Structure formats: structure tokens, C-alpha cells
């Protein structure tokens, strides 16, 4: 999910697992190549974006995320 200059992303599970990879957070203005994961430096932002993603995925009946 992208919100302003921030991107929150996680690899979806494969066929044999229901567990997603942990979230990663990138600041696209300063890190266009998405090489610096800021999820630990920006935990509140990551949590707020994850909450928005979960609400959206529920509203569209998408596959629900299982945390690692």
C-alpha cells in the first residue's frame, strides 16, 4: 500500500503457508529502490498503514493476513 511518500509491503504466503512475511516500510522520496526498511524506525506509521490495509482487505473480501 502506498500512502503519500510511504510504501508498506509484505510478501504473500505461498501455497503451503498461510503466514505472510513481516511488513516492510519504505520512504519512496529518499529511497526509490526500496533498499532501506524503516519499519523499526517508524513503527507507528507502519502500524497505522497496516491497519488501513487490513480494513481495506476486509472490505473487499481479500485473503486475510496472518501475522508471522
TADAKA-V728334 format. One record per backbone hydrogen bond with DSSP energy under -1.0 kcal/mol. NH is the residue of the N-H (numbers start at 1). CO is the residue of the C=O. Records with the same first field share a line. If there is no record, write none. Layout:
# TADAKA-V728334
NH->CO, CO
This chain:
# TADAKA-V728334
3->6
6->3
7->26
8->1
9->24
20->66
21->11
24->9
26->7
28->5
31->27
34->31
38->25
42->38
46->42
47->43
48->44
49->45
50->46
51->47
52->48
53->49
54->50
55->51
56->52
57->53
58->54
59->55
60->56
61->58
62->57
